[in-house]
Amino acid sequence: MSAGAPAHDPGMIRNRSEPSREAPVRLPKGVIAIAPPSFRRERALIKRGIWPIAGCDEAGRGPLAGPVVAAAVVLDPKRIPKGIDDSKRLTAERREELFEQICTTASFAVAYASPSRIDRDNILRASLWALARAVEALPEKPKHVFVDGRDRLETSCDCDAVVGGDALVLSIAAASIIAKVSRDRLMCALAQDCPGYGFEQHKGYAVPEHLAALQRLGPSVHHRRFFAPVAAERARREGTAVDGDVVIVEDGAGVALSASI
């Protein structure tokens, strides 16, 4: 070092072995970055003077037992909990944490479609009915609603259906958390009412343990009569053929299950 040259601050010398802070983060090969849901759609409406804005979603279309649970949520733009995401992308522990945070900072409502309503109306109509009921039950009626899926709701306000909305729209993602946690807690309560089925573990989905319990114990009052495995077991016990409308369902891993009609 020449005389008079200033000594370098150690903090100013970059370790060549360390990556540059300006360098883009490289994901492992085969890993795709998934952007979290945003509040962009809601803010665009707020700028136009449209408020309140609700997001709604349901949990429990696929299970063999228990109700469909729908939730509607109006997030407070100034107090949005960090980390809200599609409930399917969160651990059970993180869902519980966010559930409590959403409940204390947002306006929300929950509605249920019972197994008997699902049997009577079919799963799609029962789900849409519960979603609309959740919206109508909000403390303050919204001016606009975003709902997950392809079907708009019959509500007194404008409604946009967003396919994959729980991964795109923050209010829908918040509703997915409220619906999922509410349903999981309910299924744990039903497990106390109907022990032996394992509702507290699989939440009513058609996993092997549930199918084995269904064959061993038969359908309970909480099972959906026209979902294929339940209808097949009911017919086996009654010594009759499976007829009528039978619903093809998926187990918790997304494997299709069916019964002959």
N, C-alpha and C positions, 0 to 999 in steps of 0.2 A: 504494500500500500504506500503510495507516495505521501510525502509529508504534507500535512494540512488537509488531507482528504478526510471527510467526515466518517466517523465509525458508523457502520450499518446497525440499525435497530434489529435485533434478532427476529422481531415480529414481522419485519419487512422482507426477510429472506424466505423464499418459498422452497420447501423441501421438494426436490425433484421427484421423490418417490410418492408424494401426495398428489391426488388428482386436482386439477385446476377447478376452482370454484365456479368458473364460467363454463366449464365443460358440461354438456348435457348428460343427464343421468342415463346410464345404459342399463336396461333391464336384462335379466338372464334370457338366454335364447329360448324362444317358445313362450315367453310370458308376455301377455298383452295388458297394457295399462288400461284401467277402467276408470273413467271420470266419475266422480260422485254426482248425485243429483244436484240440480241448481235451483235457485230462487228466481231465475231469469223470467220465466213466464209470469210469475206472480208480480214481479216488479213492473213489468210492461203494463199490466192492467192497473196497478196502483198509480202509475204515471198518468193514466187516463181517468183517474178519479173513481175507479171501480174497487170497492171494498165493502164488506169482508170477502175474502177468497178462501175457499175450502179445498182441501185435497181429500180424496176418499179411496179406500181400498178394503179388500176383504181377506180373510184367512180361513182356510178349511174347505175349499171346494172338493178336493180330492179324497179326503178320508172316508172310511166306511162308517164311522160313528161320530156323534157329536154334531153341534150346529155349525152353520157358517156364521162367522162373526165379522161384522162390517164396522168400520170406523171412519169418521169425518173429523178433520183437524183444520183449524185456522191458526196458523203460526203468527206470532207477534214479530213483525219485521225487526224490531229493536232487541228482541230477546230470543233469537233462534239458537237452540243448543248446537254445539259443535259435534260433528261426527254423524249426523243423521244420514242414513243410507237405506237402501232396499233391505228390508228385514232379513231376507235370505242371505245377504252378504255379511251379516253380523253374527257374532257368537251369542249364545243364550244370555251370557252374563252382560254383554254390551247392550243387548236389547233391553234387558231389565233396567240398566242404568239410564238409557235414553228414554225409556217409558216414563220413569219418574221425572226426568227433566222436562219432557214434553207436557206432562200433566200439570206441572207447576208453572209453565210459562205460556201455554197455548190454550185455546178454547177447543173442546173436543166433545164428541158424543159417540156412543157405541150402540149397535143394534144387533139382534140375533135372529137367525132363521133356523127354527127347530128342525130336527129330523122329520117330524110329521109334515111340516110345510114343504121340505125338500121332496118328500115322497109324493105329496099332492101336486106341487107346481113344477117340478124338475129342478135340478141344481142351478141352472142358469137363472131362471125366473126368481127362484128363492134368493139367490145372491143379489140380483138387481133390486129386489124388494127391500132387502136388509140395507143395502147401500143408500137407497132413497130414504129409508127410515132414519138412518144415522144423520143424513144431511138435514132432514126436517127437525131432528131433535137438538140441533146445535142451539146454544143459548141465544145467539143472534143469527138470524137467517142470512146466509151468504148471498152476495150479488152474482158470484160466479163460482163454478165448481169444476175441478179437474178430477177425473176418475180414471183409474187404471183399467186398461182393456180396450175392447172395440165398441162396447155398447154405451151409449149415452143414457143418463138417468132421467126418469120422469120427475123433474123438480120444477119449482116455481121460478127458478133462475136459470141463466145460461149455463150450459154444461159442455165441456170438451172431454171427449174420450181420448186417452193417450195410450197407445200400445207400448208396453214396457214402461209405463209411467212411474212405477215405483223406483226405477233406476234413473229416471230423468228429471222428475218434478219433485222438488223438496217437500212440498205439502203432502203429496201422495206417499212419499217415502215415510214421512212422519206417521201418516195414517196406517201404513203397513205395519209399523212397529206397534202402534196401539192395538191394532186388530190381532196381530200374532201373539203378543204377550197376554192379552185378555183371553184369547182362546186357549192358550197353553195352560193358563191358571185354571180356567174352567174345566179342562180335561183332567187336570190333577184332582179337582174336586169330584168329578164324575168317577174317578178311579176309586174314591172312598165309597161311593154309592154302589158301584159294581166292581168289586174286587175280582182279580183273576184274569182280567183282559189285558192289563198292562197299559191302560190309557195314560198313566203318568209318564210312561217311557216313550211310546210311539205316537201319542196324541191322536189315536184313531186311524192312522195310516195303515195301509195293507202290507205291513212287513211280515216276514215269516212267523214271528212270535204272535202277532195278532191273529193271523190266519189259523194258527194251531189252536189258540184259545177259542176262536170262533167255532172251530170244529168240535172242540172238547166241551164247551159250555153252551153253544148255540147263540143265536142273536139275542142281544139285550134290548131293552126299551130305547136305548140310545143309538142303536144301529139304524142305518138307512136301508129300508126294506128292499129297494129296487137297485141297489148297487150290486154288481155281479156276484162277488163272493158271498155276500149276505143272502141274496136271492137264491143262490145255489145251495147254500147250507140250509136255508129255510125249506126249500123244496125237498132236500134229502131227508130231513126230519119228518116232513109231512107225507113223504112217499109220493110226491107229485112231480110233474115235469115243470121246468122253469118256463114261464110264459109271460106275456105282457112286455112292458118296457123295462129292459135291463140296461143299466148304465155301465159302460166300460170305464174302469178307474185305473189310476196309477198308484203304485206304492210310493213310499218315501224316497226311493231312489229313481223314480221316474219310469219304472218298469210297468208296462201295460198288463192288466189282468182282465180276463174276460170269462164269460160263461156262455154256454150254448143257449140259444133262445128257442 
